[in-house]
């Protein structure tokens, strides 16, 4: 999530695309019984103040995030779980 935020600070993109990518670490944090809000706030605090950091804080505080809603699916591979775009 931090790398995604840093990249967005350097090369601004459509915030919808940024949120699509942020759904993965949000869901992983939740699966690891970590608070997505806390994880995302910590990450946002490491970014320069501005719209990207604020988006990450706001996104982390959401409670309606699912992989499916953001176009992802969890799959099992020979190497273990992975994510891929929905087909």
C-alpha positions as CSV (number, residue, x, y, z in Angstrom):
1,X,0.0,0.0,0.0
2,X,2.8,2.4,0.8
3,X,4.5,1.7,-2.6
4,X,1.2,2.3,-4.3
5,X,0.8,5.6,-2.5
6,X,4.3,6.7,-3.3
7,X,3.8,5.9,-7.0
8,X,0.6,7.8,-7.0
9,X,2.4,10.8,-5.5
10,X,5.0,10.7,-8.2
11,X,2.8,9.9,-11.1
12,X,-0.8,11.0,-10.4
13,X,-3.5,8.6,-11.7
14,X,-7.2,8.4,-11.6
15,X,-8.1,7.9,-8.0
16,X,-10.5,5.1,-9.0
17,X,-7.6,3.1,-10.4
18,X,-5.7,3.8,-7.1
19,X,-8.6,2.5,-5.1
20,X,-8.8,-0.7,-7.2
21,X,-5.2,-1.4,-6.2
22,X,-5.7,-0.5,-2.6
23,X,-8.5,-3.1,-2.2
24,X,-5.9,-5.8,-2.1
25,X,-3.9,-4.7,0.9
26,X,-7.2,-3.6,2.6
27,X,-8.5,-7.2,2.3
28,X,-5.2,-8.8,3.3
29,X,-5.0,-6.6,6.4
30,X,-8.6,-7.7,7.3
31,X,-7.7,-11.4,6.7
32,X,-4.7,-11.0,9.0
33,X,-7.0,-9.6,11.8
34,X,-5.3,-6.2,11.5
35,X,-7.3,-3.0,11.4
36,X,-7.3,-1.8,7.8
37,X,-7.9,1.7,9.1
38,X,-4.8,1.6,11.4
39,X,-2.6,0.0,8.7
40,X,-3.7,2.6,6.1
41,X,-3.3,5.5,8.5
42,X,0.2,4.3,9.3
43,X,1.0,4.1,5.6
44,X,-0.6,7.5,4.8
45,X,1.5,9.1,7.6
46,X,4.6,8.1,5.7
47,X,3.5,9.9,2.6
48,X,3.7,13.6,1.8
49,X,0.6,15.5,3.0
50,X,-1.9,15.9,0.1
51,X,-4.7,14.2,-1.7
52,X,-3.1,10.8,-2.0
53,X,-2.4,10.5,1.7
54,X,-5.9,11.6,2.5
55,X,-7.4,9.1,0.0
56,X,-5.5,6.3,1.6
57,X,-6.6,7.3,5.1
58,X,-10.2,7.6,3.9
59,X,-10.1,4.3,2.0
60,X,-8.6,2.5,5.0
61,X,-11.5,3.6,7.2
62,X,-14.1,2.2,4.9
63,X,-16.0,-0.9,5.9
64,X,-17.5,-1.9,2.6
65,X,-14.5,-3.1,0.8
66,X,-14.6,-6.5,-0.9
67,X,-12.4,-8.0,-3.6
68,X,-15.3,-8.5,-5.9
69,X,-16.5,-4.9,-5.6
70,X,-13.1,-3.8,-6.8
71,X,-12.7,-6.3,-9.6
72,X,-10.5,-8.9,-7.9
73,X,-10.8,-12.6,-7.0
74,X,-8.8,-14.8,-4.7
75,X,-7.4,-17.9,-6.4
76,X,-5.4,-20.9,-5.2
77,X,-2.2,-21.5,-7.2
78,X,0.5,-24.2,-6.7
79,X,2.5,-21.6,-4.8
80,X,-0.5,-20.7,-2.6
81,X,-3.2,-18.0,-2.6
82,X,-3.0,-15.1,-5.1
83,X,-5.2,-12.4,-6.6
84,X,-6.2,-11.9,-10.1
85,X,-8.6,-9.6,-11.9
86,X,-12.1,-11.0,-12.2
87,X,-12.8,-12.6,-15.5
